[in-house]
Amino acid sequence: MTDEGTAAAAATSPLGYEQARDELIEVVRRLEAGGTSLEDSLALWERGEELAKVCRHWLEGARARLDAALAGPAEDEA
């Protein structure tokens, strides 16, 4: 999947930030614990990458909203 395709999937993901973050924490915990096959580890890694992109999408959206809110009053005053 391309970065654009993944970004589009993240944008339409039904997962909220907290859900994605919590699942990502669980994926990392499982990877760090070890004991999984190579195939399972790769699948977990791929899922972790998808979840990280979902989280990044939410955080970028929050940053844009904050920037817009902070820029709004300053533009009105000028």
N, C-alpha and C positions, 0 to 999 in steps of 0.2 A: 504494500500500500504506500502511496506517495505521501509526502508531508501535507500537501494540499488536501488529499483525500482523508487523511487522518484528522486534520484540522476541521474539515467539514463534518466528519463523524463526531468529533468532540463538541462542535457547536450544536449539534442536534441530539446529543446524548441526554438520556433521561436522568442521568446521575447528577445529583447536586454535588457541590464542592465537598461537603463533609462526608458524603457517602463514598466518593472517589478517594478522598484522603484516607478514610478508615480502611477501605479495601487495599489501598496501596501499602499502608502500614502492615497489613496482614501478609501481603505478598512479600514484602521485604523480610518480615519475620520468618516466613517459611523458607526463603532463599538462604538467609543467614543460618538457620537451623541445620541446613543440609539434609542429607539422607534421601533426597529425591533423585530420580533417574535424570539423565541428561535431557531427555525429551521433555520431562515434566519441568525441569529447571528452565529450559528454553521457553516453554509455554508460559511459565510464571513471569519470566523476564519480559516477554512480549506483552503480557497483560499489564505488567507494571509500567511499561512505556506508554501504553494506551491511557492508563489511569493518570500518569503524570501529565500527559497532554490535556486531559480533561481538567485537571487542577490548574494547569497553566492558563487554559482558556478562561476559567472562572476568575482567576487572579488578574489577568489582563483586562477583563471586562470591569472588574472592580476598580482597577487603577484608572481606566478611562473615565469611569463615572466620577471618581474622586477628582481627577484632573479637570473635568468639565465643571464640577461643582465649585472647585477652587478658582477656576478661571472666570466663571460667570459673574460674580459680584465685581471683580476688578474691571471687567469690560464695561459693566454698567456705570461705574464711577468715572470712567475716562471720557 
